[in-house]
Amino acid sequence: MFDLAIDSKLRGCDLVKLRIGDVVSGGRVRARAILVQRKTGQPVQFEILEPARTSVLTWLECRGGALDDYAFPSRFDRTDHISTRQYARLVGEWVTGIGLRREGYGTHSLRRTKASLIYKRTGNLRAVQILLGHTNIESTGRYLGVDVEAALTLAEATEI
């Protein structure tokens, strides 16, 4: 779940509602998947890199289930999905398990991680906007904390 959260850049409410068929085709975990976001109602495509595909496949082999089943079922009702609150608890456990302070990280940190790295490496705000499924580029800039100083730093690093 952790690997998929980082690769997909999905909000927690969308991640917990993934169905097996959203990420699996022909008995294999897809390299790319698409999901309609709950918040915006817009589709967003995301990649699933090999390490995440391996961990998802291992999980699904243990979990079992049909394509229509939720990938991450509830502990109480196997026909329902894990709650966003339980997902937040798991993230807290993962964070403290690697020695970080729980207060500094949450489910949204996982969504932001890869997006921030992509922006930092490429400076391509539009690409990050598409990957996050944002409709407004200004929202993406605010989301990543891009300000005038960051923009000027990028401009200064570009020689013509």
C-alpha positions as CSV (number, residue, x, y, z in Angstrom):
1,M,0.0,0.0,0.0
2,F,2.9,2.4,0.9
3,D,4.6,1.8,-2.5
4,L,1.4,2.2,-4.4
5,A,0.6,5.4,-2.5
6,I,3.9,7.0,-3.5
7,D,3.8,5.9,-7.1
8,S,0.1,6.7,-7.7
9,K,0.1,10.1,-6.1
10,L,-3.5,9.5,-5.2
11,R,-5.4,11.1,-2.3
12,G,-6.0,8.7,0.5
13,C,-9.8,8.6,-0.2
14,D,-9.0,7.4,-3.7
15,L,-6.2,5.0,-2.7
16,V,-8.4,3.1,-0.2
17,K,-11.1,2.6,-2.8
18,L,-8.9,1.1,-5.5
19,R,-10.3,-2.2,-6.7
20,I,-8.1,-5.1,-7.7
21,G,-9.3,-4.6,-11.3
22,D,-8.1,-1.0,-11.3
23,V,-4.5,-2.2,-10.9
24,V,-4.5,-5.8,-12.3
25,S,-5.1,-7.0,-15.8
26,G,-4.5,-10.5,-17.1
27,G,-3.1,-11.7,-13.8
28,R,-0.4,-9.0,-13.8
29,V,-0.2,-5.6,-12.0
30,R,-0.4,-2.9,-14.6
31,A,2.5,-0.5,-15.3
32,R,-0.1,2.3,-15.7
33,A,-3.6,2.7,-14.3
34,I,-6.4,5.3,-14.5
35,L,-8.9,6.3,-11.8
36,V,-11.6,8.9,-11.6
37,Q,-10.8,11.1,-8.6
38,R,-13.4,11.5,-6.0
39,K,-12.7,15.1,-5.2
40,T,-12.6,16.4,-8.8
41,G,-14.5,13.8,-10.7
42,Q,-11.7,13.9,-13.3
43,P,-9.7,10.9,-14.4
44,V,-6.0,10.7,-13.5
45,Q,-3.5,8.3,-14.9
46,F,-0.7,7.0,-12.8
47,E,2.3,4.7,-13.1
48,I,3.1,1.8,-11.0
49,L,6.9,1.1,-11.0
50,E,8.4,-2.4,-10.7
51,P,9.0,-2.3,-7.0
52,A,5.4,-1.3,-6.3
53,R,4.1,-3.8,-8.8
54,T,6.0,-6.6,-7.0
55,S,4.8,-5.6,-3.6
56,V,1.2,-5.1,-4.8
57,L,1.3,-8.6,-6.5
58,T,2.7,-10.1,-3.3
59,W,-0.1,-8.5,-1.3
60,L,-2.8,-9.6,-3.7
61,E,-1.6,-13.2,-3.8
62,C,-1.9,-13.2,0.0
63,R,-5.2,-11.3,0.0
64,G,-6.9,-13.2,-2.9
65,G,-10.1,-11.8,-4.3
66,A,-11.9,-11.0,-7.5
67,L,-11.3,-8.0,-9.8
68,D,-14.4,-6.2,-8.4
69,D,-13.1,-6.5,-4.8
70,Y,-11.3,-3.7,-3.0
71,A,-7.5,-4.1,-3.1
72,F,-7.3,-3.0,0.5
73,P,-10.3,-4.5,2.4
74,S,-11.7,-3.4,5.7
75,R,-10.7,-5.5,8.8
76,F,-14.4,-5.6,9.8
77,D,-16.2,-6.1,6.5
78,R,-14.2,-7.8,3.8
79,T,-16.6,-6.5,1.2
80,D,-15.8,-2.9,2.1
81,H,-12.6,-1.0,1.8
82,I,-10.2,0.1,4.5
83,S,-11.2,3.4,6.0
84,T,-9.1,6.6,5.4
85,R,-8.7,6.8,9.2
86,Q,-7.2,3.3,9.3
87,Y,-5.0,4.2,6.3
88,A,-3.8,7.2,8.3
89,R,-3.0,5.0,11.3
90,L,-1.0,2.7,9.1
91,V,1.0,5.6,7.7
92,G,1.7,6.7,11.2
93,E,3.0,3.3,12.1
94,W,5.2,3.2,8.9
95,V,6.6,6.6,9.7
96,T,7.5,5.8,13.3
97,G,8.8,2.4,12.2
98,I,11.5,4.1,10.2
99,G,12.3,6.5,13.0
100,L,10.5,9.7,11.9
101,R,8.2,11.8,13.9
102,R,4.5,10.9,13.3
103,E,3.5,14.6,13.6
104,G,5.6,15.5,10.5
105,Y,4.1,13.1,8.1
106,G,0.6,11.9,7.0
107,T,-1.2,10.3,4.2
108,H,-0.9,13.4,2.1
109,S,2.9,13.3,2.5
110,L,2.8,10.2,0.4
111,R,0.8,11.9,-2.3
112,R,3.2,14.9,-2.3
113,T,6.5,12.9,-2.2
114,K,6.9,11.9,-5.8
115,A,5.3,15.0,-7.2
116,S,7.8,17.2,-5.3
117,L,10.7,15.1,-6.5
118,I,9.5,15.3,-10.1
119,Y,9.2,19.1,-9.9
120,K,12.5,19.5,-8.1
121,R,14.3,17.4,-10.8
122,T,12.6,18.8,-13.9
123,G,11.1,22.2,-12.9
124,N,8.1,21.1,-15.0
125,L,5.1,22.4,-13.1
126,R,2.7,21.4,-15.9
127,A,3.8,17.8,-15.8
128,V,3.2,17.7,-12.0
129,Q,-0.2,19.3,-12.5
130,I,-1.2,16.5,-14.9
131,L,0.1,13.8,-12.7
132,L,-1.8,15.1,-9.7
133,G,-4.9,15.7,-11.7
134,H,-5.1,19.4,-10.7
135,T,-7.3,21.5,-12.9
136,N,-5.5,24.8,-12.1
137,I,-1.7,25.2,-12.4
138,E,-1.8,27.9,-9.7
139,S,-3.1,25.2,-7.3
140,T,-0.2,22.9,-8.2
141,G,2.2,25.7,-7.5
142,R,0.7,26.4,-4.1
143,Y,0.6,22.7,-3.4
144,L,4.3,22.3,-4.0
145,G,5.2,25.5,-2.3
146,V,6.5,27.1,-5.5
147,D,7.0,30.8,-5.0
148,V,8.6,33.6,-6.8
149,E,12.0,32.8,-5.2
150,A,11.8,29.2,-6.5
151,A,10.8,30.4,-10.0
152,L,13.7,32.9,-10.1
153,T,16.2,30.2,-9.0
154,L,15.0,28.0,-11.9
155,A,15.3,31.0,-14.3
156,E,18.9,31.8,-13.0
157,A,19.9,28.2,-13.6
158,T,18.9,28.4,-17.2
159,E,21.5,29.8,-19.5
160,I,20.8,30.9,-23.0
